[in-house]
Amino acid sequence: MRTFLFPLIAGALLIAPAAHADIPMPGNWAWRFIAGGPIVGWPAVDDRGRLYFTAEDRFLYALDSEGVMRWRTDLGRRSAGMVAVGADQSIYVVLEDGRFLAINKDGRLLWEIRLARDEQLPPVILATGTVIVSDTTGRVVAVTHAGVQIWEIELGESLSCAPIVNFEKRVVFGTVRGNLVTVDLSGRIIGRRYVGDVPSVVAPYPGGVLVGTTSGRLIKIQTDGEPAWRTDLGSAVADLVVGTGAEAYARLDDGSLAHTSASGVVTWQANPTPATIESVTAADGALVAISGGSLAHIKRDGNLSWQVRLPSSPLLAALSGRGSATVSTGSWVTYSYPIDLEPQGSWPSVRGRVQATGVPPGVVVARPAGSEFSDSFDYIYLSESLRSPFENDQMTGLREIAGRQAGGGLAGSYPYVLDLCEDVAGAPYYGSVGFDRGTTVSRSGRSLAISILGTIGDLYTSRFLLRLLRAEEAVDIQVEILAALSELGTGSDGEAVRTVAQVIASDSIRTPSDQLALAAVTFLEAIYTYEGGFLSADGVLLLTRIMSGPYGRSTREAAVAALSALSSVE
């Protein structure tokens, strides 16, 4: 192990860049933003380049890529510093009092729940929209993107660090007893492995997970649960960043940064005594924020590429896309610096929602395939009931699912319950009978299945219902689908409104249905609330078509009221 110290002059970090630095030094900051108080925790960045963070003044801020504040929302309570962005661009915030908030991309509250019995840990947000929330007591709860609880389990141990999703699409928890507990996305505990020390941080890692411990060890645990290697770093591990080629950067409690190879060998350690490294990002080496008031780039070989002074001491630095680094400081100010660097690593990615959510880049966290559960007695029972040609059997299976849903008892069965309900709801278009209509699915069964999907569905369900709406010919089923979509929200960036507008256009030239038109108005109001933003041209067209269409007076008045209300929202 090679250790180097950043030279100090009168207590300040004043290192000149190397004569032939590979990465040019950043110039002056491109923009700065002053919040109403010190920034709390890590920010999150969405796919549009918007930056979200909370401050001591209790506000959640949204800045665009130019540093202009688009909106701010009063949370009413200090944030615990956990901000995450979901696949549907909803923003999730954990407050100090244990409340968990979902806010739409326009800054308006979607829903809030109080799940934590103790200190809440950072949430895991899946590509399906499912949010997995845990607290330090070991209670784990999954809710849909619409805020409906779908399962709850107890791990039986207190947790010591934030959970992550590994490359095998499993959620991994570290406990105070020194265990790694692995849970699948349906809420089944599928593994428990003692690692010998209390985990302080866990990261996804090729072929397994990487565990940093409170005793200063770094351990690679393979997929089969066996340790591949252990390395002693000398101080508790505060943060882990996995770079390109499975190299790892471990930020330690003593303020230093250790670099390890894929085989666990410590190749160098940076210790800017008496200052400390506050944050690290993998970027053609490591980009680090140093408490003494500097931003520095360390090359993969451990040599300093460059170091620049900052106007105030940084709390964290994150690359917000190619060409810029966002630096939060202790003086309420956020700076953006032009930097010729881009994120390079597999954990955490500083691009988009991955940084704060726990989903590794390159991993599509979707529902498990039905084959994973094909040997389960419960799956066989429900599958046979729902695919039976007899209406009584179909309704028995659906009522069983509805009963579990009401009690939040879908742990272990949630993914295949959704698949099976989609089979029934989509028949004969997308369901188990395909297009051959070899099995008759009752109209009442389809209606109940659609209703269940509207309550417990995920983002994939929303897309399925939109496809079904395009194919569906029965008006009463179209109304059921619109009601389900109104409950779910879509996150489809306009696709849903365009689809519904097409359905109404077809309806208005055949036998107009007031019930369908009213369902479309309700849908548009719900989607506006869910997705935020302004009333799109497609939305205006939809309401205008209903206003001027061959519908009853009350239906046309509902469209006028909706157009007025949605157009006047600031």
ROZARO-576329 format. One record per residue (C-alpha): x, y, z; residue number from 0. Coordinates in nm, 3 decimals. Layout:
REM ROZARO-576329
> X,Y,Z,NUM
...
This chain:
REM ROZARO-576329
> 0.000,0.000,0.000,0
> 0.131,0.343,-0.096,1
> 0.021,0.635,0.119,2
> 0.061,0.998,0.022,3
> -0.029,1.315,0.205,4
> -0.152,1.631,0.042,5
> 0.116,1.891,0.122,6
> 0.003,2.173,0.348,7
> 0.105,2.535,0.354,8
> -0.014,2.732,0.657,9
> -0.295,2.485,0.707,10
> -0.434,2.531,0.356,11
> -0.450,2.288,0.066,12
> -0.251,2.464,-0.206,13
> -0.141,2.196,-0.451,14
> -0.058,2.298,-0.804,15
> -0.168,2.065,-1.082,16
> 0.080,1.826,-1.235,17
> 0.281,1.970,-1.524,18
> 0.124,1.727,-1.771,19
> -0.215,1.668,-1.614,20
> -0.440,1.443,-1.820,21
> -0.751,1.634,-1.714,22
> -0.750,2.014,-1.752,23
> -0.827,2.212,-1.441,24
> -1.176,2.357,-1.413,25
> -1.216,2.727,-1.462,26
> -1.434,2.959,-1.260,27
> -1.777,2.839,-1.160,28
> -2.043,2.853,-1.432,29
> -2.324,2.935,-1.192,30
> -2.405,2.943,-0.825,31
> -2.727,2.917,-0.630,32
> -2.786,3.035,-0.273,33
> -3.046,2.835,-0.080,34
> -3.226,2.948,0.233,35
> -3.004,2.742,0.460,36
> -2.725,2.483,0.459,37
> -2.788,2.195,0.220,38
> -2.888,1.864,0.380,39
> -2.765,1.534,0.238,40
> -2.704,1.422,-0.120,41
> -2.889,1.575,-0.414,42
> -3.057,1.378,-0.690,43
> -3.059,1.450,-1.063,44
> -3.332,1.347,-1.306,45
> -3.307,1.255,-1.673,46
> -3.362,1.618,-1.776,47
> -3.062,1.736,-1.577,48
> -3.268,1.893,-1.299,49
> -3.104,1.899,-0.958,50
> -3.313,1.832,-0.645,51
> -3.192,1.890,-0.290,52
> -3.320,1.991,0.052,53
> -3.192,2.259,0.286,54
> -3.216,2.351,0.653,55
> -3.494,2.598,0.568,56
> -3.727,2.294,0.513,57
> -3.758,2.350,0.139,58
> -3.706,2.104,-0.145,59
> -3.539,2.287,-0.435,60
> -3.548,2.207,-0.807,61
> -3.279,2.371,-1.023,62
> -3.237,2.330,-1.397,63
> -2.904,2.257,-1.563,64
> -2.831,2.632,-1.578,65
> -2.876,2.678,-1.204,66
> -3.214,2.851,-1.234,67
> -3.465,2.756,-0.964,68
> -3.773,2.607,-1.130,69
> -3.964,2.570,-0.804,70
> -3.927,2.508,-0.433,71
> -4.165,2.324,-0.201,72
> -4.207,2.379,0.171,73
> -4.183,2.033,0.331,74
> -4.305,2.160,0.668,75
> -4.029,1.973,0.847,76
> -3.654,1.933,0.814,77
> -3.548,1.667,0.567,78
> -3.342,1.371,0.677,79
> -3.128,1.438,0.370,80
> -3.263,1.159,0.151,81
> -3.383,1.272,-0.191,82
> -3.448,1.028,-0.475,83
> -3.604,1.046,-0.823,84
> -3.815,0.762,-0.959,85
> -3.858,0.631,-1.312,86
> -4.177,0.838,-1.345,87
> -3.986,1.152,-1.235,88
> -4.158,1.162,-0.897,89
> -3.930,1.298,-0.624,90
> -3.915,1.116,-0.292,91
> -3.811,1.279,0.035,92
> -3.772,1.139,0.386,93
> -3.840,1.381,0.672,94
> -3.693,1.377,1.021,95
> -4.025,1.282,1.176,96
> -4.035,0.960,0.970,97
> -4.279,1.073,0.702,98
> -4.210,0.964,0.346,99
> -4.324,1.210,0.077,100
> -4.380,1.171,-0.296,101
> -4.377,1.496,-0.494,102
> -4.454,1.531,-0.863,103
> -4.213,1.686,-1.110,104
> -4.400,2.016,-1.076,105
> -4.328,2.037,-0.703,106
> -4.674,1.941,-0.573,107
> -4.736,1.677,-0.308,108
> -4.867,1.350,-0.450,109
> -4.895,1.150,-0.129,110
> -4.731,1.091,0.204,111
> -4.709,0.794,0.435,112
> -4.564,0.730,0.778,113
> -4.408,0.386,0.783,114
> -4.100,0.412,1.000,115
> -4.104,0.305,1.364,116
> -3.749,0.429,1.407,117
> -3.488,0.608,1.197,118
> -3.577,0.561,0.833,119
> -3.307,0.452,0.589,120
> -3.269,0.578,0.232,121
> -3.538,0.424,0.008,122
> -3.478,0.184,-0.277,123
> -3.678,0.282,-0.584,124
> -3.715,0.027,-0.861,125
> -3.767,0.080,-1.233,126
> -4.119,-0.060,-1.184,127
> -4.199,0.237,-0.958,128
> -4.212,0.020,-0.646,129
> -4.055,0.193,-0.346,130
> -3.895,-0.019,-0.073,131
> -3.868,0.163,0.260,132
> -3.694,0.030,0.571,133
> -3.608,0.155,0.917,134
> -3.335,0.065,1.161,135
> -3.557,-0.185,1.346,136
> -3.558,-0.416,1.043,137
> -3.911,-0.344,0.927,138
> -3.933,-0.338,0.544,139
> -4.238,-0.207,0.357,140
> -4.302,-0.192,-0.018,141
> -4.541,0.063,-0.166,142
> -4.642,0.134,-0.523,143
> -4.553,0.454,-0.704,144
> -4.908,0.566,-0.618,145
> -4.848,0.520,-0.243,146
> -5.037,0.191,-0.186,147
> -4.871,-0.056,0.051,148
> -4.832,-0.397,-0.114,149
> -4.621,-0.598,0.128,150
> -4.445,-0.579,0.462,151
> -4.188,-0.805,0.626,152
> -3.977,-0.812,0.942,153
> -3.611,-0.904,0.903,154
> -3.578,-0.988,1.273,155
> -3.259,-0.780,1.309,156
> -3.179,-0.412,1.342,157
> -3.020,-0.258,1.034,158
> -2.681,-0.090,1.029,159
> -2.672,0.070,0.682,160
> -2.877,0.166,0.380,161
> -3.007,-0.119,0.160,162
> -2.903,-0.164,-0.203,163
> -3.013,-0.362,-0.508,164
> -2.746,-0.601,-0.633,165
> -2.687,-0.712,-0.991,166
> -2.904,-1.020,-0.933,167
> -3.207,-0.795,-0.873,168
> -3.216,-0.862,-0.501,169
> -3.234,-0.614,-0.213,170
> -2.948,-0.653,0.034,171
> -2.958,-0.528,0.395,172
> -2.671,-0.506,0.644,173
> -2.754,-0.572,1.009,174
> -2.600,-0.488,1.346,175
> -2.539,-0.860,1.404,176
> -2.300,-0.867,1.109,177
> -2.538,-1.033,0.864,178
> -2.630,-0.962,0.506,179
> -2.999,-1.036,0.455,180
> -3.113,-1.078,0.095,181
> -3.475,-1.021,-0.005,182
> -3.625,-1.068,-0.350,183
> -3.847,-0.805,-0.509,184
> -4.162,-0.987,-0.402,185
> -4.071,-0.959,-0.033,186
> -3.933,-1.310,0.030,187
> -3.625,-1.346,0.252,188
> -3.401,-1.572,0.044,189
> -3.067,-1.554,0.221,190
> -2.885,-1.458,0.542,191
> -2.506,-1.455,0.558,192
> -2.277,-1.365,0.850,193
> -1.983,-1.152,0.732,194
> -1.794,-1.125,1.060,195
> -1.823,-0.747,1.115,196
> -2.102,-0.492,1.129,197
> -2.161,-0.352,0.777,198
> -2.142,0.027,0.757,199
> -2.204,0.043,0.381,200
> -2.292,-0.211,0.111,201
> -2.246,-0.165,-0.264,202
> -2.336,-0.375,-0.569,203
> -2.024,-0.537,-0.710,204
> -1.959,-0.765,-1.007,205
> -2.013,-1.122,-0.893,206
> -2.161,-1.028,-0.557,207
> -2.157,-0.730,-0.319,208
> -1.888,-0.519,-0.157,209
> -1.919,-0.463,0.218,210
> -1.746,-0.192,0.418,211
> -1.752,-0.246,0.795,212
> -1.736,-0.041,1.114,213
> -1.405,-0.210,1.201,214
> -1.241,-0.088,0.881,215
> -1.261,-0.399,0.667,216
> -1.357,-0.420,0.304,217
> -1.507,-0.758,0.210,218
> -1.622,-0.897,-0.121,219
> -1.909,-1.143,-0.075,220
> -1.980,-1.359,-0.379,221
> -2.325,-1.435,-0.514,222
> -2.318,-1.772,-0.337,223
> -2.263,-1.594,-0.003,224
> -1.898,-1.692,0.037,225
> -1.626,-1.427,0.093,226
> -1.385,-1.381,-0.198,227
> -1.138,-1.155,-0.015,228
> -1.101,-0.928,0.289,229
> -0.887,-0.616,0.321,230
> -0.809,-0.417,0.635,231
> -0.828,-0.041,0.571,232
> -0.761,0.072,0.928,233
> -1.070,0.290,0.980,234
> -1.447,0.249,0.952,235
> -1.576,0.269,0.595,236
> -1.811,0.567,0.546,237
> -1.872,0.546,0.171,238
> -1.803,0.313,-0.120,239
> -1.772,0.399,-0.487,240
> -1.717,0.121,-0.742,241
> -1.533,0.243,-1.049,242
> -1.468,0.102,-1.392,243
> -1.316,-0.244,-1.386,244
> -1.443,-0.320,-1.033,245
> -1.186,-0.097,-0.867,246
> -1.323,0.055,-0.547,247
> -1.280,0.383,-0.365,248
> -1.349,0.366,0.007,249
> -1.393,0.691,0.199,250
> -1.295,0.625,0.559,251
> -1.404,0.782,0.886,252
> -1.055,0.920,0.944,253
> -1.102,1.142,0.637,254
> -0.881,0.944,0.400,255
> -0.957,0.768,0.071,256
> -0.837,0.415,-0.005,257
> -0.823,0.267,-0.355,258
> -0.848,-0.110,-0.401,259
> -0.810,-0.328,-0.708,260
> -1.065,-0.587,-0.824,261
> -0.874,-0.846,-0.619,262
> -0.895,-0.640,-0.300,263
> -0.537,-0.507,-0.295,264
> -0.500,-0.152,-0.160,265
> -0.296,0.027,-0.424,266
> -0.287,0.373,-0.266,267
> -0.437,0.583,0.013,268
> -0.486,0.961,0.011,269
> -0.487,1.135,0.347,270
> -0.512,1.517,0.329,271
> -0.437,1.566,0.700,272
> -0.557,1.772,0.884,273
> -0.839,1.825,0.632,274
> -1.072,1.538,0.539,275
> -1.225,1.404,0.220,276
> -1.598,1.474,0.236,277
> -1.717,1.298,-0.080,278
> -1.587,1.096,-0.374,279
> -1.709,1.025,-0.726,280
> -1.555,0.783,-0.977,281
> -1.449,0.982,-1.284,282
> -1.138,0.868,-1.472,283
> -1.001,0.822,-1.123,284
> -1.160,0.999,-0.829,285
> -1.313,1.343,-0.796,286
> -1.301,1.441,-0.428,287
> -1.430,1.729,-0.219,288
> -1.195,1.821,0.066,289
> -1.306,1.992,0.386,290
> -1.023,2.244,0.373,291
> -1.193,2.415,0.081,292
> -1.071,2.229,-0.227,293
> -1.191,2.018,-0.514,294
> -0.936,1.768,-0.644,295
> -0.897,1.499,-0.908,296
> -0.685,1.195,-0.827,297
> -0.581,0.972,-1.115,298
> -0.621,0.595,-1.104,299
> -0.254,0.553,-1.014,300
> -0.300,0.773,-0.708,301
> -0.120,1.080,-0.843,302
> -0.285,1.416,-0.811,303
> -0.415,1.545,-1.144,304
> -0.523,1.887,-1.021,305
> -0.662,2.071,-0.721,306
> -0.849,2.402,-0.704,307
> -0.958,2.623,-0.420,308
> -1.329,2.676,-0.365,309
> -1.500,2.986,-0.227,310
> -1.607,2.785,0.079,311
> -1.561,2.439,0.223,312
> -1.744,2.171,0.016,313
> -1.979,1.916,0.164,314
> -2.007,1.705,-0.150,315
> -1.928,1.708,-0.519,316
> -2.118,1.514,-0.783,317
> -2.089,1.505,-1.160,318
> -2.423,1.605,-1.304,319
> -2.341,1.491,-1.656,320
> -2.054,1.540,-1.897,321
> -1.898,1.880,-1.860,322
> -2.004,1.993,-1.512,323
> -1.964,1.915,-1.144,324
> -2.214,2.033,-0.883,325
> -2.055,2.123,-0.550,326
> -2.259,2.187,-0.236,327
> -2.093,2.384,0.042,328
> -2.150,2.458,0.407,329
> -2.226,2.824,0.332,330
> -2.569,2.761,0.176,331
> -2.424,2.792,-0.175,332
> -2.423,2.536,-0.458,333
> -2.170,2.586,-0.738,334
> -2.146,2.435,-1.084,335
> -1.798,2.401,-1.231,336
> -1.713,2.315,-1.592,337
> -1.507,1.997,-1.569,338
> -1.390,1.773,-1.851,339
> -1.495,1.459,-1.665,340
> -1.783,1.217,-1.679,341
> -1.893,0.948,-1.432,342
> -1.706,0.622,-1.479,343
> -1.813,0.340,-1.255,344
> -2.088,0.102,-1.162,345
> -2.179,0.231,-0.815,346
> -2.312,0.479,-0.747,347
> -2.383,0.644,-1.079,348
> -2.415,1.017,-1.041,349
> -2.629,1.039,-1.350,350
> -3.003,1.052,-1.318,351
> -3.196,0.885,-1.041,352
> -2.946,0.604,-0.980,353
> -2.730,0.809,-0.742,354
> -2.990,0.826,-0.467,355
> -3.208,0.525,-0.529,356
> -2.990,0.217,-0.513,357
> -3.048,0.075,-0.863,358
> -2.715,-0.011,-1.031,359
> -2.665,0.114,-1.387,360
> -2.729,-0.145,-1.655,361
> -2.967,-0.347,-1.438,362
> -3.328,-0.352,-1.551,363
> -3.516,-0.405,-1.228,364
> -3.841,-0.545,-1.362,365
> -4.080,-0.807,-1.233,366
> -3.937,-1.156,-1.196,367
> -4.042,-1.393,-1.471,368
> -4.335,-1.621,-1.390,369
> -4.104,-1.921,-1.422,370
> -3.932,-1.813,-1.099,371
> -4.253,-1.898,-0.914,372
> -4.385,-2.182,-1.130,373
> -4.317,-2.443,-0.860,374
> -4.493,-2.244,-0.589,375
> -4.815,-2.400,-0.466,376
> -4.967,-2.054,-0.436,377
> -4.877,-1.965,-0.795,378
> -5.017,-2.294,-0.925,379
> -5.338,-2.247,-0.728,380
> -5.399,-1.892,-0.848,381
> -5.291,-1.968,-1.202,382
> -5.528,-2.260,-1.237,383
> -5.815,-2.062,-1.087,384
> -5.770,-1.756,-1.307,385
> -5.710,-1.951,-1.626,386
> -6.004,-2.181,-1.568,387
> -6.281,-2.164,-1.834,388
> -6.537,-2.137,-1.552,389
> -6.641,-1.797,-1.422,390
> -6.676,-1.918,-1.063,391
> -6.313,-2.033,-1.056,392
> -6.192,-1.706,-1.205,393
> -6.386,-1.499,-0.952,394
> -6.265,-1.718,-0.663,395
> -5.903,-1.650,-0.758,396
> -5.962,-1.279,-0.805,397
> -6.142,-1.243,-0.472,398
> -5.850,-1.420,-0.303,399
> -5.613,-1.161,-0.453,400
> -5.844,-0.872,-0.360,401
> -5.856,-0.999,0.000,402
> -5.478,-1.013,0.025,403
> -5.450,-0.669,-0.130,404
> -5.682,-0.518,0.130,405
> -5.464,-0.654,0.410,406
> -5.131,-0.565,0.250,407
> -5.045,-0.934,0.245,408
> -4.887,-0.969,-0.099,409
> -4.536,-1.046,0.030,410
> -4.393,-1.325,-0.184,411
> -4.668,-1.309,-0.445,412
> -4.687,-0.949,-0.567,413
> -4.507,-0.986,-0.905,414
> -4.698,-1.291,-1.022,415
> -5.028,-1.157,-0.888,416
> -4.985,-0.862,-1.124,417
> -4.898,-1.091,-1.414,418
> -5.199,-1.314,-1.352,419
> -5.438,-1.019,-1.318,420
> -5.306,-0.879,-1.644,421
> -5.376,-1.217,-1.806,422
> -5.740,-1.193,-1.700,423
> -5.778,-0.820,-1.766,424
> -5.624,-0.844,-2.111,425
> -5.804,-1.151,-2.239,426
> -5.869,-1.202,-2.523,427
> -5.621,-0.932,-2.635,428
> -5.312,-0.980,-2.418,429
> -5.417,-1.243,-2.168,430
> -5.356,-1.613,-2.122,431
> -5.579,-1.707,-2.414,432
> -5.385,-1.497,-2.662,433
> -5.573,-1.412,-2.976,434
> -5.727,-1.755,-3.035,435
> -5.999,-1.696,-2.772,436
> -5.967,-2.057,-2.669,437
> -6.081,-1.975,-2.316,438
> -6.372,-1.752,-2.227,439
> -6.293,-1.490,-1.963,440
> -6.600,-1.343,-1.798,441
> -6.675,-0.972,-1.828,442
> -6.709,-0.949,-1.448,443
> -6.372,-1.120,-1.408,444
> -6.204,-0.874,-1.642,445
> -6.361,-0.580,-1.461,446
> -6.245,-0.701,-1.119,447
> -5.894,-0.772,-1.249,448
> -5.870,-0.420,-1.396,449
> -5.991,-0.274,-1.065,450
> -5.723,-0.467,-0.873,451
> -5.456,-0.349,-1.116,452
> -5.570,0.009,-1.062,453
> -5.506,-0.028,-0.690,454
> -5.179,-0.224,-0.673,455
> -5.033,-0.189,-1.023,456
> -4.686,-0.061,-1.105,457
> -4.553,0.150,-1.391,458
> -4.545,-0.157,-1.614,459
> -4.915,-0.206,-1.537,460
> -4.987,0.149,-1.655,461
> -4.820,0.078,-1.988,462
> -5.010,-0.251,-2.017,463
> -5.342,-0.076,-1.953,464
> -5.264,0.182,-2.221,465
> -5.197,-0.096,-2.471,466
> -5.519,-0.265,-2.364,467
> -5.714,0.059,-2.402,468
> -5.601,0.087,-2.764,469
> -5.722,-0.265,-2.841,470
> -6.040,-0.269,-2.631,471
> -6.375,-0.233,-2.810,472
> -6.624,-0.259,-2.521,473
> -6.708,0.086,-2.383,474
> -6.774,-0.036,-2.028,475
> -6.430,-0.198,-2.014,476
> -6.273,0.119,-2.156,477
> -6.434,0.309,-1.868,478
> -6.288,0.058,-1.619,479
> -5.943,0.100,-1.774,480
> -5.961,0.479,-1.751,481
> -6.064,0.455,-1.385,482
> -5.765,0.226,-1.315,483
> -5.527,0.460,-1.496,484
> -5.667,0.753,-1.298,485
> -5.574,0.572,-0.976,486
> -5.229,0.469,-1.094,487
> -5.092,0.766,-1.282,488
> -4.868,0.683,-1.576,489
> -4.540,0.869,-1.597,490
> -4.572,0.835,-1.974,491
> -4.486,1.195,-2.069,492
> -4.797,1.256,-2.277,493
> -4.845,0.913,-2.432,494
> -5.144,0.839,-2.207,495
> -5.325,1.163,-2.294,496
> -5.270,1.107,-2.668,497
> -5.406,0.754,-2.637,498
> -5.720,0.866,-2.453,499
> -5.773,1.148,-2.703,500
> -5.770,0.890,-2.983,501
> -6.025,0.676,-2.796,502
> -6.258,0.974,-2.749,503
> -6.217,1.074,-3.114,504
> -6.330,0.725,-3.219,505
> -6.615,0.726,-2.965,506
> -6.753,1.063,-3.078,507
> -6.804,0.946,-3.436,508
> -6.979,0.619,-3.348,509
> -7.221,0.596,-3.055,510
> -7.108,0.868,-2.811,511
> -7.085,0.756,-2.446,512
> -7.121,1.019,-2.175,513
> -6.982,0.770,-1.925,514
> -6.664,0.727,-2.130,515
> -6.626,1.102,-2.183,516
> -6.665,1.174,-1.810,517
> -6.409,0.902,-1.734,518
> -6.172,1.074,-1.976,519
> -6.218,1.409,-1.796,520
> -6.150,1.247,-1.458,521
> -5.849,1.071,-1.605,522
> -5.703,1.396,-1.737,523
> -5.747,1.568,-1.400,524
> -5.576,1.278,-1.223,525
> -5.287,1.260,-1.469,526
> -5.234,1.634,-1.447,527
> -5.199,1.601,-1.069,528
> -4.971,1.300,-1.101,529
> -4.738,1.421,-1.373,530
> -4.740,1.792,-1.297,531
> -4.649,2.056,-1.552,532
> -4.888,2.239,-1.778,533
> -5.195,2.126,-1.966,534
> -5.055,1.987,-2.292,535
> -5.191,2.057,-2.638,536
> -5.324,1.701,-2.648,537
> -5.503,1.760,-2.318,538
> -5.660,2.081,-2.448,539
> -5.765,1.899,-2.765,540
> -5.923,1.619,-2.563,541
> -6.128,1.857,-2.346,542
> -6.225,2.071,-2.643,543
> -6.347,1.765,-2.832,544
> -6.567,1.668,-2.537,545
> -6.692,2.027,-2.493,546
> -6.801,2.048,-2.855,547
> -6.893,1.682,-2.901,548
> -7.229,1.506,-2.911,549
> -7.244,1.458,-2.535,550
> -7.494,1.557,-2.267,551
> -7.489,1.902,-2.112,552
> -7.345,1.788,-1.777,553
> -7.060,1.607,-1.956,554
> -6.973,1.913,-2.165,555
> -6.988,2.135,-1.857,556
> -6.749,1.899,-1.675,557
> -6.503,1.936,-1.964,558
> -6.535,2.318,-1.953,559
> -6.474,2.320,-1.576,560
> -6.169,2.094,-1.612,561
> -6.023,2.307,-1.890,562
> -6.069,2.621,-1.682,563
> -5.923,2.465,-1.367,564
> -5.621,2.300,-1.530,565
> -5.539,2.602,-1.745,566
> -5.539,2.834,-1.443,567
> -5.306,2.626,-1.225,568
> -4.976,2.807,-1.187,569
